[in-house]
Amino acid sequence: MPIVNIVILLYSFANDFTRKTGGYMTTNSMKLQENKLAAAQKKLENAKKEYFETIESIQAFAEPRLVQSASLIVRAAYSDRVAWMMAVMAKLAYIEFETSEDELFRLIFNLKSGGFELVSTFSKGSTQGFLAKNENMYVLAFRGTQPKRYEDINTDIRVYKNTLKEGKIHAGFSEAYQEVEDEIVNIFLKNQEWTWPLYVTGHSLGGALATIATQNLEHKIKSQIAACYTFGSPRVGNRQYERNTKAPFYRIVHSTDIVTLVPSIGYMHIGDPRYLTYSKSESDKFYLYRSIPTFRRFWEMLLAIIIPFNWPRWVMCHSIDEYERKLRIYAIERNK
């Protein structure tokens, strides 16, 4: 056999061997990757299962007896139990249900822990919230400011006033509510058989939105508004706007919560105040006043300013977690 033919034969054999070996290695590599992927998917499924089991074990409404015994009527007077329930609702509004099905499930399950059913969610621009119901009431809850969201910050800083027939109100808050008003009103118009009382609530920016919603919905829906509960809410409108309110408003203020001090010039708070005094985190030694104790609040603010390392108190006192915790402790103590 000529040398050339031998060389060609050997070259062909070498190529064939390399191709088969390489293919074998590629097949093994792919199988290894598939096994790793299968293992990762199993870990993900187990983690997701554990996540949902954890959600089911954590009840937002940790005191169901307070929910069951709460007095729920239209044009309702202030109630310690209802105040705590509304604080829980305002806290649940921070669940970012619009971002994933898992977060939506978390909201639904937390509502179920208090015997509530999710009716609808809404999310447009800087305005997010939900409507829930049980056999006695509806609750409309608005989300507060999220510092990482530009839309929320832009809403907060637009302090010039819009003029309404009821008075003048913060333009940013007003326009943020208008983004979802039609959606909310349409839900009630499509369900005019609903006759249960409606409670409106929110924390921080959510409290401002709840205030405007309560005022506006009075004229647009059939359901009777029972009350509006706000937590750490900024001021919303001028004196004329405050005088034109009809529904009961209860605004809860926690010690040095700085958000409750703004905006200042030309603005007034709306409603019947309740004041939670300062205490260290997890402490149950605090008081709930039925008005704003001017000297007590001034003293707590002064201490927050002059004592070194006390400045975080300004932020801590605005936390919805602290509002909810203290109102729960107070409601339990008052309803033993």
C-alpha positions in Angstrom: 0.0 0.0 0.0 1.4 3.4 -0.9 2.6 5.5 1.9 0.1 8.3 1.1 -2.8 5.9 1.5 -1.4 4.7 4.8 -1.1 8.2 6.0 -4.7 9.1 4.9 -6.0 5.9 6.6 -4.2 6.7 9.9 -5.4 10.4 9.7 -9.0 9.2 9.1 -8.7 6.7 12.0 -7.4 9.4 14.3 -10.2 11.8 13.5 -12.8 9.1 14.0 -11.3 8.2 17.4 -11.1 11.8 18.5 -14.7 12.4 17.4 -16.0 9.4 19.2 -14.0 10.2 22.4 -15.0 13.8 22.3 -18.6 12.9 21.8 -18.4 10.5 24.7 -16.9 13.2 26.9 -19.5 15.7 25.7 -22.3 13.2 26.5 -20.9 12.6 30.0 -20.5 16.4 30.6 -24.1 17.0 29.5 -25.4 14.2 31.8 -23.4 15.7 34.7 -24.9 19.1 34.0 -28.4 17.6 33.8 -27.9 15.9 37.1 -26.7 19.1 38.7 -29.8 20.9 37.3 -32.1 18.3 38.6 -30.6 18.5 42.0 -30.8 22.3 42.0 -34.5 22.1 40.9 -35.2 19.7 43.8 -33.5 22.1 46.2 -35.6 24.9 44.8 -38.8 22.9 45.2 -37.9 22.0 48.8 -37.0 25.6 49.6 -40.2 26.9 48.1 -42.2 24.3 50.1 -40.4 25.4 53.3 -41.1 29.0 52.4 -44.8 28.4 52.1 -44.9 26.3 55.3 -43.2 29.2 57.1 -45.8 31.7 55.8 -48.5 29.4 57.0 -46.9 29.2 60.4 -46.7 33.0 60.8 -50.0 34.7 61.4 -50.2 38.4 60.9 -53.3 38.5 63.1 -51.5 36.9 66.1 -54.5 37.6 68.4 -57.6 36.1 66.7 -59.7 36.7 69.8 -59.2 40.5 69.4 -60.5 40.2 65.8 -63.5 38.2 66.7 -64.5 40.4 69.6 -64.0 43.8 67.9 -67.1 46.0 67.7 -67.6 46.9 64.0 -70.3 49.4 63.3 -70.8 52.3 60.9 -69.6 55.7 62.2 -67.6 53.8 64.7 -66.0 55.2 67.8 -62.3 54.6 68.5 -61.6 51.0 69.5 -58.3 49.6 70.8 -59.0 46.3 69.0 -59.9 47.9 65.7 -56.8 50.2 65.9 -54.6 47.1 66.2 -56.4 45.4 63.3 -56.0 48.4 61.1 -52.3 48.6 62.0 -51.9 45.0 60.9 -53.7 45.8 57.6 -51.4 48.9 57.1 -48.4 46.6 57.7 -49.7 44.0 55.2 -50.0 46.7 52.6 -46.1 46.7 52.5 -46.1 43.2 51.0 -45.1 43.7 47.4 -47.9 41.6 45.9 -47.4 43.2 42.5 -43.9 41.8 42.1 -44.6 38.0 42.1 -47.2 35.3 42.7 -45.4 34.2 45.8 -45.8 37.7 47.4 -49.4 37.8 46.4 -49.9 34.4 48.1 -48.2 35.8 51.2 -50.7 38.6 51.3 -53.6 36.3 50.8 -52.5 33.9 53.5 -51.8 36.6 56.0 -55.3 38.0 55.5 -56.8 34.5 55.9 -55.1 34.3 59.3 -57.5 37.0 60.5 -60.5 35.6 58.7 -60.3 38.1 55.8 -60.6 37.5 52.0 -58.7 39.5 49.5 -61.1 41.3 47.2 -58.7 43.2 45.0 -55.2 44.8 44.8 -54.2 48.0 43.0 -50.9 49.3 41.9 -50.3 52.4 39.8 -47.2 54.7 40.0 -46.6 55.5 43.7 -49.9 54.1 44.9 -50.4 50.5 46.0 -52.9 48.9 48.3 -55.6 46.3 48.6 -59.3 45.8 49.5 -60.2 42.9 51.8 -63.4 41.8 53.5 -64.7 39.4 56.1 -68.3 38.7 57.2 -68.6 42.0 59.0 -66.5 44.7 57.3 -64.4 45.9 54.4 -60.9 47.2 54.8 -59.2 49.5 52.3 -55.4 49.7 53.1 -52.8 51.8 51.4 -49.0 51.3 51.3 -46.7 53.9 52.8 -43.5 55.4 51.4 -40.8 53.0 50.2 -37.5 55.0 50.3 -36.0 53.1 47.3 -38.9 54.0 45.0 -38.5 57.3 43.1 -42.3 57.6 42.6 -42.9 57.6 46.4 -40.3 60.3 47.1 -41.6 62.4 44.2 -45.1 62.2 45.7 -43.9 63.2 49.1 -41.9 66.3 48.1 -44.7 67.9 45.9 -46.0 70.0 48.8 -47.8 72.7 46.8 -51.5 72.5 47.2 -54.4 71.5 44.9 -57.6 73.4 45.4 -60.8 71.3 45.9 -64.3 72.4 46.9 -63.5 70.9 50.4 -60.3 72.9 50.7 -56.7 72.7 49.7 -54.7 69.5 49.9 -51.1 68.3 49.2 -50.8 68.0 45.4 -48.5 64.9 45.5 -50.9 63.0 47.8 -54.0 64.0 45.9 -52.6 63.0 42.5 -51.3 59.7 43.8 -54.8 58.8 45.1 -56.4 59.9 41.8 -54.3 57.2 40.0 -56.4 54.5 41.7 -59.7 56.2 42.7 -61.7 55.0 39.6 -60.5 51.5 40.1 -61.6 51.5 43.8 -65.0 53.2 43.1 -65.8 50.8 40.3 -65.4 47.8 42.6 -68.1 49.2 44.9 -70.4 50.4 42.1 -70.3 46.8 40.7 -71.2 45.4 44.1 -73.9 47.8 45.3 -75.4 45.0 47.5 -72.4 45.5 49.8 -73.7 47.2 52.9 -71.1 46.4 55.5 -69.0 49.2 57.0 -65.8 50.2 55.3 -62.7 51.0 57.2 -59.8 52.8 55.6 -56.2 52.7 56.8 -52.6 53.3 56.0 -49.2 54.2 57.4 -47.0 57.1 56.4 -47.8 58.1 52.8 -50.5 55.4 53.1 -52.1 57.3 55.9 -52.3 60.4 53.7 -53.8 58.4 50.9 -56.3 56.8 53.4 -57.3 60.3 54.5 -58.0 61.5 51.0 -59.8 58.3 50.1 -62.1 58.5 53.1 -63.0 62.1 52.2 -63.6 61.4 48.5 -65.4 58.0 48.9 -68.0 59.6 51.2 -69.6 61.1 48.1 -69.1 58.3 45.6 -70.0 54.9 47.1 -73.0 53.5 48.8 -71.1 51.6 51.5 -71.1 53.5 54.8 -67.6 54.5 55.9 -67.1 53.4 59.5 -63.8 55.2 60.2 -60.3 56.0 59.0 -57.3 54.9 61.1 -53.9 56.3 60.2 -50.4 55.6 61.6 -47.6 58.1 61.3 -49.4 60.1 58.7 -48.2 63.4 57.4 -50.5 66.4 57.3 -52.7 66.4 54.2 -54.7 69.6 53.8 -55.5 73.1 55.2 -58.0 74.2 57.9 -60.9 74.3 55.4 -60.2 70.7 54.3 -60.1 69.6 57.9 -63.4 71.3 58.7 -65.2 69.6 55.8 -64.4 66.0 57.0 -67.5 63.9 58.0 -66.3 60.4 58.7 -64.5 59.6 62.0 -60.8 59.9 61.7 -58.4 58.4 64.2 -54.7 59.2 63.8 -52.2 57.4 65.9 -48.8 59.1 66.5 -45.8 57.4 68.0 -43.5 59.7 70.1 -40.9 61.3 67.9 -42.3 60.1 64.6 -40.9 62.9 62.5 -43.3 62.3 59.5 -46.2 63.4 61.6 -44.6 66.9 61.8 -44.6 67.6 58.0 -45.6 69.4 55.9 -45.9 72.4 58.3 -46.9 75.8 57.1 -50.6 75.9 56.0 -51.3 72.3 56.8 -53.4 70.7 59.5 -53.9 67.2 60.9 -57.3 65.7 60.6 -59.1 63.6 63.2 -59.0 62.5 66.8 -55.4 61.8 67.9 -53.9 59.0 70.0 -50.3 59.3 71.2 -48.0 56.3 72.0 -45.1 57.3 74.3 -41.6 56.2 73.6 -40.1 53.0 74.9 -37.2 50.8 74.0 -37.8 48.1 71.4 -39.6 45.1 72.7 -40.5 47.0 76.0 -44.1 47.0 77.1 -43.7 50.0 79.3 -45.5 52.8 77.4 -48.7 54.8 77.6 -51.4 55.6 75.1 -52.8 59.1 75.5 -56.2 60.2 74.0 -54.6 63.5 72.9 -51.2 64.8 72.1 -49.5 65.6 75.4 -47.6 68.7 74.3 -45.0 68.8 77.1 -44.4 65.0 77.1 -43.9 65.0 73.3 -41.6 68.1 73.5 -39.5 66.3 76.2 -39.2 63.1 74.2 -38.1 65.1 71.1 -35.6 67.1 73.1 -34.1 63.9 74.4 -33.9 62.5 70.9 -31.9 65.6 69.8 -29.5 66.2 72.7 -28.6 62.7 73.9 -25.8 61.2 71.7 -26.7 58.1 69.7 -30.4 58.8 70.3 -31.0 60.0 66.7 -32.2 56.6 65.4 -35.2 57.1 67.6 -36.6 59.5 65.0 -36.7 56.6 62.5 -37.6 53.8 64.9 -40.7 55.7 66.1 -42.0 55.8 62.5 -41.8 52.1 62.0 -45.2 50.4 61.3 -43.8 47.4 63.2 -43.6 49.4 66.4 -47.1 50.9 65.9 -48.5 47.4 65.4 -46.6 45.9 68.4 -47.6 48.5 70.9 -51.2 48.6 69.8 -51.4 44.8 70.1 -50.0 44.9 73.6 -52.4 47.7 74.6 -55.4 46.0 73.1 -54.6 42.7 74.9 -54.1 44.6 78.2 -57.4 46.5 77.8 -59.4 43.4 76.9 -58.3 40.8 79.4 
